[in-house]
Amino acid sequence: MAILVTGANGQIGTILTRMLRQKHGREEVIASDIIRPNYDDDPFLMLDILNVQRIREVIEDFEIREIYHLAAILSANGEWNPIKTWNVNLNGLLSILDLAREFELDKVFFPSTIAIHGPTTPKKQTPQEASFLPTTAYGMSKLAGEHWCHYYHQRFKIDVRSLRYPGIIGHDSLPGGGTTDYAVEIFHEAIKKGHYTCFLEPDTRLPMMYMDDAMRATRELMAAEAEKIHVRTAYNLTGMSFTPAELADEIRKHIPGFTIDYKPDFRQAIANSWSQSIDDSKAREDWGWQPAYDLEKMTSDMIVHLEKYYLNKPQ
């Protein structure tokens, strides 16, 4: 069984590709993106997600049976070119879903996001089903993508599965233009400079998740028996919720001299439209989801790994 990962150079794609190769073997997981990474990631293919014929050839040549479709333009970057964001994010997904139907693929994974939330969405303990009115092109494309996933499952029986990721925090890869990027940047700046300027206000509470939990949730969702998957749009998912000020306080327990100031930019309006906390009880009920990391445990692990990284990094 060969697996194709699109958008494999991204924050999640980098770690997900590694996890899949550990499970299935390096040669069975084909990484792809529009830019070749600056590290050994073979087997790797340059792949434009809008080039449907090339994707079809890859599926045929490598006998692909599963696709993890991560290629997308994220929330903050997406606002600079909303039409391109819609085209890449939605039409790219539709191509994958239609090829999954054509080749009768075993499974497709599509990451959704809390960016589908909007001013009509309940801010606290956002339920699985709610009023979603996203305020970004990224969020609109992901919400539409959820409905297309549901449609292809209902009409064509495609086994497509999805998670609504909150902000993802990890030490092995950098974020790529999202509104929750501060929660990764702050650790790097704390260790390198002892100071961070945050682009969100200090009391901006958002749902977050440690990368280890995010990867485990993805693995468990995709491994679950089909009859346990009762949501074919996307499952709510969360690990913890905190504000920039609360994260800074936790970092000071490890780096006492750390300081932070706040200069909110256009991303503040995006964050204000999202939820503060998530009800992911449906994922817990259907396939046994349970996070392992809270704010304290995540912060400690991030600092241990990043201090080691910067200590050993060539000057």
N, C-alpha and C positions, 0 to 999 in steps of 0.2 A: 504494500500500500504506500503510494507516494503522496506527499502533502505539499501544497503550494502555499506560501505565505506572501501576500502582497503587502507593500508598505513595511518591509522587514527592517528598514533602517531606523524606524521611529522609536520613541521611548518604550512602547510596549512591544513592538515587533522585534526589536533586538533581543529582548529577554525571552519572549515567547518562542522565537526560532531556536534559541539555545535549549529551552526546556523540551521542545518537541524532538530535537535531535538526540537529547539524552534518552528519551523514551523509545524513539523509533529507529535511531541510527542516523548518522550524519547524511549519508547519501540518499536517504528517503525523504528528506525535507529540503525543498527547493526554495531558497530565499529570493525575493525579487523586490526591486524598487527602481525609481527613475535615475538614481545616482548610485554608483558603486561605492560601498563603504571603504574606509581607509584601513581596514583590517581584513584578515583572511576570513571570508564568509562563504567560501565555496561549499556546495554548489550554489552559485548565485547567477541570476539573470537580470539584465536590464529590461524592465518591463513597464510600459505605459499602460495604465489601467483602462484607458480609453481606446486602446488598439485591440479590438475584439478578435480580429483574425489571428494576431500574435498570441493572445491568451489561448485561443482554440488550439493552436499548434503546440503550445507548451503542454496543455492537457493531454493531447495525443502523444507527443514525443516522450513524455515522462510518465505516462499512464497515471495521471493524477486521480486520486479518489476522494481527497478532502481539500478544501480551500479555507484558509483563515484570511479573510479579506479585511486588512487593516489600512489599506491605502486611503488617505483622506487629508483634506486641509482642515486644520483645527480652528477653534472658536475665534481667537484674537486675530490670527493671520487671515482667516476667512473674511473678515470685515473689510479688508483692503481690496478684495475682488470677489464680491458675492456671487456673481454669475459663474465665474470659474469654479468657485467652491461648490455651488449647486451641481455643476456639470461633472466635476471630478467625483464628488461624494455620492450623488444619486445615480447618475448614468453609469458610473463604474460599478456600483452594486448591481444595477439591473443587468448589466452584461454578465456578471458572475452568476447571478441567479438563473439567467436564461441558459448559460452554458452548463450549469448544474442540471437543469432539466434535459438539455440535449444529450449530455453524456451520462445521465443517471448517476451522478456522483453520490457518494455515501453520506457526506455531511458538509455543511457550510457554516462557518462562524462569522458573525457580523457584530462588531462592537458598537453599541449605542452609548448614550452619555446623559448625564444630568443636564446638558445643554438643551435638551428638549423641554425643560421646565421654563415657565414664564410667569408673568404677573398674575395669572389666574390659578396657578398651581399652589396648593397648600405648602407653606414654607417649612412647617415642622412635621416630622414623620410623614413625609410625602408618601401616599399610598401607591400601590401597584397601578391602579387605574385612577386617573385624575384628569383635570382639564389642563392640557398642555398647549401653550401658546408661545413658542420660542421666539426670542428677540434677535437671534443671529442667523445668518445663512447656514452656518454649521449646524445649529440646532434644528432648523427647518429641514435640512437635508437628512439628518439622522431620524427625525420623527417620521418623515415620509418613508425612509428606508425601513423602519420598523413595520410599517403597514404593508410594504411590498414583501417583506419576509413572511408575514402572516398570510398574505395572498398566495404566494408561491407554495407555501406549505399546504394551505387549504385546497388549492386548485390542482397543483401538480405533485403534491406529496413530497416536496423537497424537505429533507431533514435539516432545516436551517435553525440555528440557535444563537441567542444574543443576550448580552449583558449590558445594562446601563451603568457603565463605569462612572464612579465619582472621580475626583482628582486623584491621580496616581503618583505616589512618592517612591522613588527608588534611588539607589546609589550607583547602579551599574550603567545607567543611560540617562541622557538629558532630555527634558521635555522639548517640544517643538512648536511653540506658538499658541499655548492654551492659556486660559484665564487663571488656572490653578498653579501655574508654573512657579509662583513665588515659593510654594511649599517645598520645592526642590532647590531652587536657587539660594534660599536663605541658609541652607546647610553649607553649601560650597563657600559662600561669602563669609559665614561665621568662622569657618576654619581658616580660610585664606587671609581675611582682613579684619575679622572681629567686628564687622559692621555690615548692615544690610539696609538698603533703601527699598521699601516695599511699595508696590504699585496699587495695593488695596488699603483701605482704611483698617485701623487696628481691630475693630470689632466686627469685621466681616466673617461671619460664620459660614463655612461650607463643608459638605461631606467629602471625606478623603478616604484613601485606602493605601496600605503599604503594598509595594510591588509583589512581595512574596504571597500575600493574600490574594491579590488580583490574579496572579498566575495559577494559584491553586484553585481558585473559583472557576477559572476558564477550563482547567483540566478536568475538574469534577463535573462541570456542566456537560462537557463534550463526551465524557465517559459514561454519563448516566443513561440508563435504559430509556428508549424513546417514549415508552408509556408513562414515564415519570415527568416528562416535559409537557406541562400544561399551558405554558405561555410561549406563544410563537411570535410575539412582537419583540419584547426584551424584558428580562427580569431586572427589577430593582436590585441594587447591590450596594453595600456600604461596609465600612470598617469602623470609622470614627468621624466625629465632627469637631472642629476647633476654629479659632480665629487666629490671625497673624500674631496678635499680642499674646495669646495663650501658648502658641508655638515658640515664640521668642522667650517666654518665661521658662519653658521646658528646656530649651537649648542652654539657657544660663546656668542650669543645674550642672551642666558639663563644661561650659565655657563661661565662667563667671563674669568676665569683662565684656561680653557681647553686648553691642548696642544696636538699636534699630530706629529708623525714622520712616515717615510715611509721606509719599507723594502720589496720591491716587491719580490714575490716568483713565483713558476710555474703558479700560477693563473693569473699573468699578461698577459702571452701569450694567455690564453683563453679569457680574457676580451678584448684584442686587436682585436680578431677575430669577436667580436660581434658588433652590431649596437650602435650608440650613441643616436638615437632617432627613434621613430616608428610612422608610419602613420596608425592609427586605424580607419580611416574614414568609412571603410566597416562595422565595428561593430556599429558605430554611425548611419549609414544609415539603416542597416537591423533591428536592435532591440533596437535602441535608447540609446546606451552606452554614458555616460558622466561622467568623473571623478569628484570627489568632493574635493580631496586633492591635493595641490601643496606642494613644499618644505617647505615653511614657516608654513603652517597649519599642515603638517605632523610632523615636528620637534617639534612644540609646544605641540601637543597631545602626542607624544611619551614621552617627558620629564615629562609632568604632570603625566602620568600613571606610569612611571618607578620610579619617585621620591616617589610616594605614595607606590609602591611595596616595595622598599628598606627600606623605613621608617618603614613599618609594618612587614618586614620579620624577623622571629625569628633569633637571633644571635647564 
